[in-house]
Amino acid sequence: MAETCEHTGTIRAVTPSARGCEECLAIGSPWVHLRLCRDCGHVGCCDDSPHRHATAHFHATQHPIIEGYDPPEGWGWCYIDEIEISLPNQTTQIGPIPRYV
């Protein structure tokens, strides 16, 4: 595990792609918490959720930084360096987020 993150330059201000996990909403599956990709705005579910869509998005895209998004938690995580990071800002939610688990 790295002590510093070399990927903070990829953090962007993004618009969330959905009001919940994009893939879970499409298949009618519940999630535990949401994670927001700070490169493209993809909203996916956390690793405690049945399908782990946020991590799957990272593996498909190599977008390294996510934000804890449900509820707005204000922390960031780099998948590559496996380290929690400070974010320059917090993403505003787009309306109420449905709660599942």
Backbone torsions as a table, in degrees:
resi	resn	phi	psi	omega
1	MET	NA	134.8	-179.5
2	ALA	-76.7	155.0	176.0
3	GLU	-91.6	-23.3	176.5
4	THR	-131.9	159.8	-178.8
5	CYS	-104.4	128.4	179.1
6	GLU	-92.9	4.8	-170.4
7	HIS	-114.7	9.6	-177.2
8	THR	-64.2	-19.1	176.6
9	GLY	-67.5	-12.7	179.1
10	THR	-87.9	-6.8	-177.7
11	ILE	-70.7	127.9	178.3
12	ARG	-126.2	157.8	167.0
13	ALA	-76.6	124.3	-173.6
14	VAL	-126.1	160.8	171.2
15	THR	-102.7	123.4	179.8
16	PRO	-57.0	140.1	-176.5
17	SER	-76.2	-18.4	-176.0
18	ALA	-162.1	169.2	177.1
19	ARG	-92.4	26.9	179.5
20	GLY	175.7	-174.8	177.4
21	CYS	-62.1	119.6	-177.4
22	GLU	-51.6	-51.7	-176.2
23	GLU	-70.9	-40.3	178.8
24	CYS	-64.1	-39.5	176.8
25	LEU	-61.0	-39.3	-178.6
26	ALA	-67.2	-33.2	-176.5
27	ILE	-105.3	-0.1	178.7
28	GLY	73.7	30.0	-178.2
29	SER	-100.0	147.5	175.7
30	PRO	-77.8	163.7	173.2
31	TRP	-137.0	167.9	179.0
32	VAL	-98.0	-59.8	177.3
33	HIS	-135.5	162.7	-179.5
34	LEU	-109.3	149.1	175.8
35	ARG	-127.5	138.9	-176.9
36	LEU	-113.2	124.9	176.5
37	CYS	-71.9	122.6	-178.5
38	ARG	-88.2	11.9	171.8
39	ASP	-100.2	-43.6	-173.8
40	CYS	-127.4	-11.2	178.8
41	GLY	92.8	4.4	177.8
42	HIS	-60.1	132.5	175.2
43	VAL	-103.5	120.8	179.6
44	GLY	-131.8	168.3	-178.9
45	CYS	-90.7	156.1	-176.1
46	CYS	-74.6	173.9	-179.3
47	ASP	-72.2	-11.3	172.8
48	ASP	-84.5	-8.5	178.1
49	SER	-83.8	157.6	-176.0
50	PRO	-57.5	-34.5	-171.8
51	HIS	-108.9	-10.3	175.7
52	ARG	50.8	49.4	-174.1
53	HIS	-68.0	-30.1	178.5
54	ALA	-64.9	-44.5	178.0
55	THR	-66.7	-38.5	177.1
56	ALA	-61.7	-38.9	177.3
57	HIS	-62.1	-43.7	177.1
58	PHE	-58.5	-47.4	-178.4
59	HIS	-62.9	-33.7	-179.4
60	ALA	-77.2	-31.4	-171.4
61	THR	-114.7	-21.9	-171.6
62	GLN	64.6	21.5	172.1
63	HIS	-74.1	114.5	-165.7
64	PRO	-82.5	-25.3	-168.8
65	ILE	-108.5	129.2	172.8
66	ILE	-119.4	161.1	175.2
67	GLU	-118.3	137.2	171.0
68	GLY	-65.3	117.0	-166.6
69	TYR	-113.1	-15.2	-175.6
70	ASP	-140.5	109.4	-10.7
71	PRO	-68.2	170.0	179.0
72	PRO	-54.6	118.0	-172.7
73	GLU	-107.6	-21.5	174.0
74	GLY	80.7	0.6	179.1
75	TRP	-104.5	159.3	176.5
76	GLY	-123.4	160.7	179.0
77	TRP	-139.8	135.7	173.8
78	CYS	-103.1	117.4	179.2
79	TYR	-64.5	-36.1	-175.5
80	ILE	-72.2	-49.9	-177.9
81	ASP	-85.3	-9.1	-179.2
82	GLU	52.3	55.6	-177.5
83	ILE	-144.8	142.6	173.0
84	GLU	-75.4	139.3	-178.0
85	ILE	-130.0	159.3	173.3
86	SER	-84.1	139.0	177.6
87	LEU	-101.0	149.0	-179.4
88	PRO	-71.8	-19.4	179.4
89	ASN	-161.2	170.0	179.2
90	GLN	-111.1	137.9	-178.6
91	THR	-79.3	132.5	177.5
92	THR	-75.8	134.8	177.5
93	GLN	-71.6	149.9	179.5
94	ILE	-98.0	77.3	-179.3
95	GLY	86.0	175.9	-178.5
96	PRO	-65.1	140.1	179.7
97	ILE	-94.1	125.7	176.0
98	PRO	-61.5	140.7	177.6
99	ARG	-100.8	136.7	-179.4
100	TYR	-117.8	-56.6	-174.3
101	VAL	-112.3	NA	NA
